[in-house]
């Protein structure tokens, strides 16, 4: 009798230990929660696989949002993340250097810049005039009435208001202040006016911007612009270089004076301002100023696994692929 | 024969353990307790100002439809069966909107979204199919949703009330930025000069 029961008991123990767990979230691994800017999702997906292969006890979980919304997950929604990675280094001190109502400590007191990016104009072989466009004539191509130009919603995505800044700065660089109205401003109802003052150039967006014709297309995020580009729904899109490369798109490089990439031109970029139509987030104002695109990371003070967050952060900082095609550039 | 009964008994036990083991945080089939929203108030401000409890909101004329949204990074939420109050009904109760006016929807987490009169009529939204390819927009309406899939809206889903953009057709996806969660204030702003 005993010999007959032994295999059943072994089966019982085996089943008890392993049953029902194939889809169970509790894998016994430490969940490392990362909230990252949307433009980091492709590279961070690759980092996730590599990091998990090197650290089998860690389950990296990356969640993507616009940069402000990414920080808000921690500061306004009180969700626990072990790493925050955003596409604008200024956002971390602006939004996280303040105390949490739960812990009384600042959400963080530090950040590490780790990469940079630049604005480009992405296109495909379906794009009108794609054999003609270059670094010099792009404003004329994008102003043509039969060309459709896309950018993401400035209310939602930093790449959106950065598209407006690039076009404003182009007026100074090329010595033609009609570039902004011809490429963008005149294609809204009412038109978006570029104000010129001692502080530089400013565009005020209405609460709900309405393109007045087919020339301008606005979508919530760059993922939707990429779909439109692929389908031929638009000819050109303002995008980050790394995003265009990750999607194998062709792109026009812009001069460093206007591509928001170089710290050498910080003062020049600062001449461009966008005032958003309404304060989507009460924790940050409506005005965005031009500045170099620098990515930054931090570990929030209330992270569940701060030590693991630090290790992942160090892994990203030392990663050899930063700067390669499809990744943000090294600093 | 003597062996059969204990072997079968243990086998049944094994199956029982198998079904239950390792699933301590799996959702119980027992219905979750209804969230307590008794302290929630909705402020509606226009030419006049009113304050609603959830029960008062639920007593207003309601509409149903299919809701489905997508985040800026392409993550889909839904599809849902949505029930709530048409935003135009609430705007009308607050004195109505004129051309050029906007309606500001806000929540205590500091999030704000704005619709214009065109959008209040269901126009001007980008719509996608389930593959996230753009499709022509069917008739849409904006509602203040308090019930999702036949249940009170959970806090994590934006309860007690959130914005939803609904259609009579299933599978129509709209951009999620307008789906404000935890709405507690709706204000009509007159057109500025």
Contacts between the chains, C-beta under 8 A, distances in Angstrom:
chain1	res1	chain2	res2	distance
A	1	B	2	6.9
A	1	B	3	5.5
A	1	B	6	7.2
A	4	B	3	4.9
A	4	B	7	6.1
A	5	B	3	7.9
A	5	B	6	6.4
A	5	B	7	6.5
A	5	B	10	6.4
A	8	B	7	5.8
A	8	B	10	4.7
A	8	B	11	6.1
A	8	B	14	6.8
A	9	B	10	6.7
A	11	B	14	5.8
A	12	B	10	6.4
A	12	B	13	6.6
A	12	B	14	4.2
A	12	B	17	6.3
A	15	B	14	5.5
A	15	B	17	6.2
A	15	B	18	4.4
A	15	B	21	7.1
A	16	B	14	7.8
A	16	B	17	4.5
A	16	B	18	7.2
A	16	B	21	4.7
A	17	B	21	7.3
A	17	B	22	7.8
A	18	B	22	7.5
A	19	B	17	7.1
A	19	B	18	4.0
A	19	B	19	7.4
A	19	B	21	4.9
A	19	B	22	6.3
A	20	B	18	7.0
A	20	B	19	7.0
A	20	B	20	7.5
A	20	B	21	5.6
A	20	B	22	4.7
A	20	B	23	4.8
A	20	B	26	7.7
A	21	B	21	7.8
A	21	B	22	4.3
A	21	B	23	7.9
A	24	B	22	5.7
A	24	B	23	6.6
A	24	B	26	7.5
A	25	B	25	7.6
A	26	B	22	7.6
A	26	B	25	7.0
A	38	B	72	6.2
A	38	B	73	4.5
A	41	B	73	6.3
A	64	B	71	7.9
A	64	B	73	3.9
A	64	B	75	7.5
A	65	B	71	7.4
A	65	B	72	7.1
A	65	B	73	6.6
A	66	B	72	5.6
A	69	B	72	7.8
A	72	B	109	7.7
A	72	B	110	7.7
A	72	B	111	8.0
A	76	B	109	4.9
A	76	B	110	5.4
A	76	B	111	7.8
A	77	B	109	6.2
A	152	B	72	7.8
A	153	B	177	7.5
A	155	B	177	7.6
A	156	B	72	5.7
A	156	B	177	5.4
A	157	B	72	6.4
A	207	B	102	5.0
A	207	B	114	4.4
A	207	B	116	6.9
A	208	B	102	6.8
A	208	B	114	6.2
A	208	B	115	7.1
A	208	B	116	4.4
A	208	B	118	7.9
A	208	B	119	6.9
A	208	B	124	7.8
A	210	B	118	7.8
A	210	B	124	7.3
A	219	B	126	6.5
A	219	B	175	7.7
A	220	B	72	4.9
A	220	B	126	7.6
A	220	B	175	4.3
A	220	B	176	7.7
A	220	B	177	5.5
A	221	B	71	7.6
A	221	B	72	3.4
A	221	B	73	6.1
A	221	B	74	7.1
A	223	B	72	7.5
A	223	B	73	6.4
A	223	B	74	4.5
A	223	B	132	7.9
A	224	B	74	7.9
A	224	B	126	7.5
A	224	B	132	7.5
A	224	B	134	7.9
A	227	B	132	6.6
A	227	B	133	6.9
A	227	B	134	7.5
A	228	B	134	7.2
A	231	B	133	7.4
A	233	B	134	7.0
A	277	B	114	7.0
A	278	B	104	7.0
A	278	B	112	6.1
A	278	B	114	5.1
A	279	B	112	6.2
A	280	B	111	6.9
A	280	B	112	5.6
A	280	B	113	7.0
A	281	B	110	5.6
A	281	B	111	6.5
A	281	B	112	7.5
A	282	B	110	3.5
A	282	B	111	7.9
A	282	B	112	7.1
A	283	B	110	5.5
